[in-house]
């Protein structure tokens, strides 16, 4: 959330995920403004309550201002409650603590405040009612009546004087009315006298002061009384501060003469005027207060409500401040706890003060230091263990011997890369599985798992070693297996170490056969030429001397000897090829694609369909061209011979490129010679690469043995298999040159 939403989330000192709740800045400013305004208006209301004139003048404005302040305070309280509820819903740290403290402070502020509020409202209501007692009202009315009675006597005297002057003017005409009026005023001692027409025009005027104001025409009600021959009396203000007695009397001159009006005014004595004004002002103020006492009660109630809301707001503000101060160290501790949970022991919280929170913070810092030290020691030990494990893993990884580590319940825990290469299976995917499940996942491992389990059961706690022949990838492989039961880190483990010694045994046999072949070739080759020459010489010398029948018999016998000697020479040549070692420095870059195309052209005359499918981007290997050509010739000849008797005979050579298993980054070239002939029997598949193993009537049994020997000399591999739809496939794999290795 942000300030726009009304909620500020402030982090505790160090950055972390734990936040502390704090009121937004604008809300603090609103609290301050409304608090000051509330205090000011409370003072104004108190002043207005003591000053009736001010109260009467600004009653509406004060009422509206009080209502706005109360509404603003109520809105802030509601908004703060909404923020707290939202913070609690969002699980903001400190929201629950702030809510509790605000509720506590609100209860502390509201309960006593409500009690004082109720008592104050009741007290003010009873006090205000006591101010307007009927006795005070009667006393003020009596005082006002006394003031009026004090003015009645001078007013009566002024009426008699007005009647005297009116009688004196009734017989006078307008011409001598002024002189008569002056004389009569002086005789009666009145201050001002004026003779007017009914329309207000002045006929004559006599005053004791030249600054006297002109007389005012009588009003319509006054004229009605005058025409009824009644005298009109009044007490009215004179100037800004004075009072005067006024008498208006009718003046008649005859039945036909128009009515004239006599207006006489006399100032009221100063002492009597002041006393009368005080009484009237007090009575008037009392009446105004009496009329406004209900509004005064409401205003006092609003004032007390404002004071109560200010008290509640102050309590909430203090609750927010105190909870914030209390939540800050707790937030820092919570942040540090989160950091510790995430593994970060470097956080150190500042210690401020000597209270319990400071002690808790210091204890937390001590704990994190100890945890950091313990983790450093643990990391050091772990690094040593990891170094040792890495060293052992590197050893296992670089071993050419397969290593399996099983639990005492025959569950695979560790397998090195060589094990996968030797068994030609994804042993790393079998980690965590017992040996009994291997046959379900990969049937080719069933025999291996059975041999391991059986040998451990037979040996018990002793070590064991076995040489066993297993079918791996469709070929018979000879393994030497060693097993031992050891206790590693207080855990019983079964360790199996095995190696494929097929090549070793084959190399031993090849060496033995090569030595036999070399000696036989040496011993047999020497007498063959003399035998052949002797037979040919006998035929040449004796045939002319013998009869036709005998000569023919000799000729056939001699030819048989020559043919057998030729066969013996061919066999001796095969022995020589089989026994020959590669010549140093004879290996060079060979284009396999060109070699295959050249060889396939030689078999174009055979009644067999030939095809070459090239799917590799690289084609160069290192080898001896003559010997590799012999390999291709031998394999092609075997494939063609296998299907030459079929009407749909077909030989296909597929070439592909792939990454070398167990050697990331290295690539190899795969050649597959496929035919649709009769395929290999199980006996031939197991012993196909041994000398003198053949199914051909005229074969010597050295062809595949020589091919295997040449491929081994070129660091390649050869395997035999049968196709599912019939026929055989011979797979030959050669490592590519370094500059020819590409990503597949």
N, C-alpha and C positions, 0 to 999 in steps of 0.2 A: 504494500500500500504506500501511498504518498501523502504529502500535505494536502493535495487537492481532494483526496478522499477524507481528510480530516484526521488522519492518524499518522503519527511520526514514530518510526521504529529506529531507535538509536542504539548503535552497537556499544558494548561495554569495553572501553579502552582499546584492547587489542582486537583486531578484526577476527570475526568468527561467525558462527551460524546462530548464536543465541543473541536475541535482541531484548531490550528493555523498553517498556511502554512509557511514553512521555507525551503530555498534551502538546498539540501544535502551537506554533508561535502566535498565530492570529487569535487562538482561543485564550492564551495568556493575556494578550493585549485587550481582548474583549472583557475578560475578568477585571483587569485593572481599570479600564474605562468605566465599566458599569459600577464597580465598587466606589470609585471616586464620585461618579454621578449620583449614586445612591446616597453617599454621605452628604453631598451638597444639598440634595433635595430633602433629605431628612432635616437638615439645618433650616432650609427655607420653609419647610412645613411647620417646624417649631416656631419660627419667627412669624409666619402667617397666622398661626393659631393665637399668638399674643397680640397681633395687630389686626383688628377687625377690618379696617379700611383696606389694608393690603390683602387680606384674605378675600374680601368681597371683590376686589379688583381682579385678582389673578386666580380665582377659584377654578375656572375651566382649564386654564393652562397647567396648573399644578396637578389637577386630576388626570389629565392626559399624560403628563410627564411621568407621574407615578405608575400609571397603567403600562406605559411603554417599558419602564425599567423592570417592573414585575414580569412582563411578558418576555423581555430579553433574558432575565435571570432564569426564568422557567425554561426557555429554549436552550440555554447553555447547559442546564442540568440534564434535560432530556437528551441533548446531543452527546454529552459526556457518557451517559448511561448506554446510549446506542454504540458509541465507540468501544466501551468496555465489553459489551456483549459481542461485538464483531471481533474484537481482539481475542476474547475467550474462544470464539468459534474457530479462529485461525491459529489457535494455540500459540499466541505471542507470549514470550516469556515475561512474567511480571504482571500479566493481566489479572490473574486470580488474586494475587497479593494486593494489587491496587483496588480490585473490587471489594475485597474484605475490609481493607483500611478505609475506603470511602464509605462503606456501609457502617463501619464502626464510628467514624467521625460524624456521619450523618445522624446516626442514632444519638450520639453524645450531644450534637448540636440541636437536633429537632426536639427531643424529649424535654430538656429544660426550657428550650425556646418556646415550645408549644405550651408548656405550663405557664411561663411568664406571659406569653401572648394571650392566653385565655384570661388570666387574672387581670392583665393590663386592660384588655377590652372591656371586661366587666367593670373594672374600677373607673375607667374613663366614662363609660355609659352612665354609671350612677353619679359620678362627679358632675358631668355635664348637666344631668337632670337636676341635680341639687342647685346648680347655678341659676336655674330658671324657676325658682320657687315663687308661688303666688304672692307671698308676702312681699317679696322684692318688687314684683310687678305692681302691687297696690301702693307700695311706698313711693315708687317712682311716679305713678299716676297722681297720688296725693300731692307730691312735691310740684308736679306740673300744674295741678289745679291751684295750688297756693300761688304759684307764679302768675297764673292768669288772673287770680283774684286781686293780686297786688296791682295789676295793670287796669283793672276795671274801674277803680276809683278815679284815677286821672282821666280815663276815657269818658266817664260820666260828666266830669267837670268840663271836659272839652265839648261834650254834646250840648250842655247848657249854654256854653259860650257860643257855639255854632248857632243855636236857636236864637240867641240874643242878636247876633250879627245878621241872621236871616230876617228877623223882624225889622231890624233897622234898614235893611236894604229893600224890603218889599215895596216901600213907598217911593223909592228912588228910581229915577230913570237911568238909562245907560250913560247919559252925559255926566251926571254927578255921582255915578256909582263908585268911581275910583276914589274920590275924596272921602266919600262916606266910608268906604272899605278901609282906607288908611286910618281914619279916625276910630272906627270900631275895633280894628285890630289892636291899636295902641290901648284902647280902653279895656279890652278883655285880656290882653297880654298873651295872645296866641303868637306862635312863631311865623306861620305862613297862612295866608288866606287868599282864595282866588274865586272869582265869580265867572262861571262858564255857562255857555249854552248847552243844550242837551246834545248837540253834535260835537262838543269838545272845544269850541272856539272860546278864547279868553276874552271876557268883557272887561275885567279889572283884576289886578293882582297886587297884593301888599305883603311884603316879606321883610323880616328883620335882617336878612343877609342878601347881598347882591348876587351871591353865588348859588342861590336857591334854584333848583331845577324847575322848569315849567310844569304846571299841574298836568296830570294824566286824565284823559277823558274817562268818564264812568263807563263801566261795562254794561252790557244789555241787562243782566240780572239786577245790577245796581239801579239802572234807569227805571226798571219795573217797580222797584221799591220806592223810588223817589216820586214817580207818578202816583203811587198809592199814598203819597204824603208821609212816607216813613224815612227815618234817618238811618243812614248806613254807617257802621263803625267797623274799624279794622285796625289790627296791629301788623305792620309790615316792615320789612327791612329798609334801611335808609343808608345808601352808600354801601361800602364794603363790610363794615363791622357794626353799624348802628341799627337801632329800631326807632320807629316813629308811630305815634297815634294818629289815625286818620278818621275824620268825620266828614260825611257828605250829607248835606241837608238841602231840601227843596226851598226855593225862593219864589214866591208868587207875588204878582203886582195887581192882579184883578182877574175878572172872569175871562176877559178876552185876551189878556196879555199872555205870551208864551212862558213856559216854565223855564226858570233859570236854576243853576246848580251852584251851591256854595261848597267849596272843598277847603277844609282846614286841616293842617298837619301840625303836630307838636312832637318834638324829639322826646324820647323816653330818657329819664335820668340814667347816667352811666352806671351807677351801682346796681339799680334795679334791673337795667338791661343785662348786665353781666350775669347776675344771679339767674335771671330768667333763661338766658341762653345756655347756661350750664345745665339747668334742669331739663331743658328741651333736648340738648345734645345727648345727655345721658339717657333720657327716655328713648330718643331715636336710636342710639347705639344698642340699647337693650332690646328694642324691638327687632332691629336687624339681626342681632345674635339669636334672638328667639326664633325668628323665621328660618335661620340657617343652622340650627343645632343638629338636624338630621344629616345635613351635608357635612357638618363638622365631625359627627360621629363616624361617617364613612371615611372622611379624610384621615382621621386618627387610625381607623382600622387599616386603611391602605398604608399608612406610615408604619404601623406595627408589622404589617405583612412584608413590606419592603425590608424592614430591619430583620425579620425572620429569614427572608430569602438571602439577604446579605450574610447573615450568620451561617446559613447552610452552604452558600457559595464559598465562603472563607474556609469552612470545614472541608469541603471537597477539594479546594485548592491546596490546603495544607496536606490533605490525604494524598493528593497526586504528588506533591513535592516530597513528602516523607517516604511514600512508597517507592518513588523513583530513587531516592538516596539509598533506601534499603535494598531495592532491586538491583542497583548497579553492581555492588560487590557480589550479590548472588548470581547476577548474569555473568560476571567475569568468572566466577567459580564454575557455573554451568558451561560456559564456553571452554574453559580449561578442561572440564570433564569430557566434553565432546572431543576435544583435541586428543586427550589421553585415550579415549575409546578408538579414535582413528589412528593411534600410534604415534602422535606427536607429543613428546615429553619435554619439549623445550619451552613451553609456556610458563612464565612466572608472573603471578598476579601481584600488583602493588599492594602493600600493607599500609593502611591508613588508620591511625588511632590505636586504642588498646582494648577495644571491646571484644565480645565473643566472636563477632564476624572476622575481626583482624586475626584472632588466634586461629580460627578455622582456615583463613586464607594462608597463614604462615604454615599450618600443618599440611595444607594442600601443596604448597611450594616444596616443602620437605619431601612429601610423598613423590612428587613428580621428579625431584632430583634423584631420589633413590631408584625410582623406576627407570630413569634415564641411564643411571649407572648399571642397573641390572640388565637393561637392554643392550648396552654397549658390551658388557661381558658376554651376554647371550649371542650377540652378533659376532663377536670375536670367535667364540666357540663354534658358532654355526659356519663362519667362514673357514675355519680349520677343517670342520667336517666336510663342507662342500668342496674344499680343495682336495681333501683325501678322496671324496667320492668322484670328483671330476678326474682325478688321477686314475682311479680304478676304472671309471667309465672309458677314459681314453685308451687304457690298456685293453679293456674288453672290446672296444670298438675296433682297435687296430689288430686284434688277434684274428688269425685265420681259422682258429679253432672255435667251434660253436660252444657257447656256455649258456646253460639254463639254471636259474635258481628257483627252486620250488619250496613252498611251505611244507610243513610236516603232513599236511592234508593233500599234497600234490596239486596245489594251486600255483600257477606260474606267477612269479614276482618280477624276475629280471630275465631279459634275453638280449644277447648282443646281435649286431648286424650279421656276423658270420653265420650264426645259427639260421637266420632267414635265407642266406645265400646257399648254405649247404642243403637245407631241407626244401628249398625252392617253394617257400610258403611265407605268408605274412605272420610271422611269429609274434611281432609286436602287437598285433591285434588280439592275440590270445592272452595278453597279460591280464591277470585277475580271474582267469577261467581255470577250472580243474582239468586234469588230463583226460578225465572221462568224457568231457564235452568236445574234445578236439576232433574226434571222429565224426561228430555231427556237423561241425563247421567245415572241416577239410578232411575228407575221407583218406587222402594220401598220408595223413599223419596218424591214422589209427594204429598201424603196425608199430610205428615208432613209439607212440604213447604206451602201447601194450608191453613192448619190450622193456621200457624204462620202469613201468610199474612192477612188472614181474621180477626184474632183477633186484629192485629194492626190496621186494617182499622176500625173495630168496636169501639175500645177503643179510637182512636184518640191520644191525647197527654197524656191520663191517663194510669196508670199501669193496667195490666190485669193478671188474673190467671185462668187456666182451667185444669180440669181433663178430659183426653181424652183417648179413647182406640184406638190403632193403630195396624196394622198388620206389624210386623217386623220379617223378616226371616221366613215368613209363619206362625207365631204364633201371637196370640192376646196379646198385651202388653198394660198395663195401664200406661199412662204418666201423670204427673202433670207438667204443663208448666206455666211459669211466664214471662211476657214481660214488658219492660220499655223503654221509650225513654229518652235519656240523651244527654247532650252536653259535649263532651270530647275534650279538647284542641281546643275549638272554632269550633268543628266539630260535627254535629248532628249524633248520633249513636243509633241504636236499639239493645237492649241487650235481649237475650232470655236465660233463665235458665230453664232447664228441668231435670226430673229424672224419672227413671223407677221404679214405685212403685208396679209393678206386684208382686214381691216377698213379699213386705210388706203386700199387701192385701191378698196374698195367705197365708202368715204366720198368719195373723189375722184370716182368715177363718180356717186354719189348727188348730189354737189354739182353736177356737170356737168348731170346729168339734171334736177335741180331748177331750175337756171338756164334750161335749155332749156324745161322745163315752164312756168316762170313767164313767160317771154317768149312762148311759144306761146299760153298761156292769155290773155295780155294782147292779143296781136295777133289771135287768132282770135275771142275772145269779143265784141269790139267789132262786127264786121259781121254776126254771127249773128242778132241781134235784128232789124235792118233787113231782112235777107233773108227771115226768117220773116214779118215784117209785110207785106212787099211781096208775097210769094206769097199770103198770105191775102187781101190787098186785090185782087190780080188775080182770084182766084177769086170774090170777092164782086162785083166789077164786071162781069166778062165772062161768067160762067156764065149769067145771065139773057138775055144777048143772043145766045148761040150756040145752035146746034141741039143736039139731045139727044146726038148722038154726039160732037160737038166739046166740048160742055159736060162730058161724062163724061171725056173725055181730059184736059181741063184740070184737072178735079177730081182725077184720079189723079196728074197731074204735080205739082199743088200739094201734095197730101198727101205725095208722095215728098219734095218739098223740105222740108216741115215736119218729117217724120220724120228726115231726115238732119241737119237743123239741131238737132233734139232730141238726136240721137246725138252730134253735135259738142259740144253743150253739156255732155252727161254726161262726154264725154272731157275737155273743158276743166275740169270740176269735179274729175275725178280728178287731172288735172295740178295743179290748185290744191292739192288735199289733199296730193299727193306733195311739192310744193314748199313747203308751209307749215312754218314752224318752230314749236316748242312755245312756248306763251305763258308768260312768266315768272309764277311764283306760282300756276300753275293745277294743280300737282300736289298731291294729297291722299291720305289713307289710303283704300284701296279694298278692299272685302270681295270676294275673288275667288270664294268659294263662292256668294255671293248673285248675283254677276254671271253666273256660269255657269248657275245655275238659271234666272235670268230669260231668258237667251238661248236655252237649250234649250227653253223653253216656246213660243217663237216657231216652232220647227220641229216641234212635236208633230203638225201636220197632214200632214207628209210621210210617204210610205209606207216609212219607214225606222225601225228599232228604235234608240232613243236610250237611253243609260245613262251615269250619272255615278258614278264610284267615288272616294270621298274617303278618303285614307289619311294625311292630314296633320293635325297638332295645331294648326298656325298657318294663318292665312288672309289676313292683311293685308299688302298691298304699297303702295308709294307710286306714284301715277300719275295720269293724266288719264282720267276715267271715259269720256268720249265716245270718245276714241281707242282705249282698251282694249276698249270694246264693239265698235268697228269691227274690231279684230283678231280677237276671238272670232267675230263674224258672218262675216268673210271666211273663216276657217279652217273653221267649221261648214258654210258654204255649199259650199266646195270638197269637204269630206268627204261631204256629202249628195249633191252632184252626181256624185261618183265612184261611188256605189253605189245611186243611186236607181233604176236600171234593173234591179237584181237583185231577185229575189223574196225573198231572205234578206238584203237590205241591212241593215247594222248599223254604227252609229257609237258609239264608246265614248270617254269622256273620263276618263282616270286622273290623279289628283292625288296627289303624294307630296312629302315634305319630306326634305332631305338636307343634309349639311355641304358647304360650298363648298370645292372642291378647291383646295389651295394656300393656303387662308385658314382655319386652325383657329379655331373659335369662331364663325364666321359660317355662316348657313344660307340656303338658297334653296328656292323653291317650283317644282316641276317639273310641267308640264301636258303630257299626251300625248294628242293627237287621233288616234284610230285608226279606220280604216274597212276594209272588206273588198272594196274596189273593185279597179281594175286596177293601182294603184301608180304609182310614178314611173319614167320611163325614165331611163337614164344621162345623156342630154343635158339633160333637164329638171333632174335633181338637181344638175348642175354649174352651171347658169345660171338656176335657178328664181327667184332674187331680183333678176335684172336686169329692167329695164323692157321691156315688149313681148315677153316670153317667156311663151307660153301654149299650151295644147292645146285650149282651148275654141273652138268655131266663132265665138261671139259675144263672146269675152273680149277685153279691151283689153291684157292682159299687165301691168297695173299693180297687181293685187291683192296678190300676195306681195311685190312691191317695197315697196308702202305698208306692209304688215304688218311687213316687216323693218325699215323705217325707224322705225316707231312703237316696236317692241320695242327697237331700239338706243337710241332716245331715253329709254327707261325703264331703261337699263343691263341689259337682258336679252339672251338668246341664243335663236336658233331654228335647228333642224336638221331635215332631211328624211331619211327612210329608208323602206325597204320591209320589211314583215313577212314572216317566213319562210313562213307559211301562206297568203300572198296578201294584198294590200291595202297601204295606206300608213300611216305614222305621222309626225306632225309634233310635235316636242318643243319646248316653249317653257319657258324658265327665267327666273324673276324673283327678284331678291333680296328677302328678307323684311324687314319693318320691324325695327328694333333691338329694340323691346319685344315682338316676336312670335317672336324666334329662340329655339328650344328644342332640347334635346338629343334626338337621334334614338335 
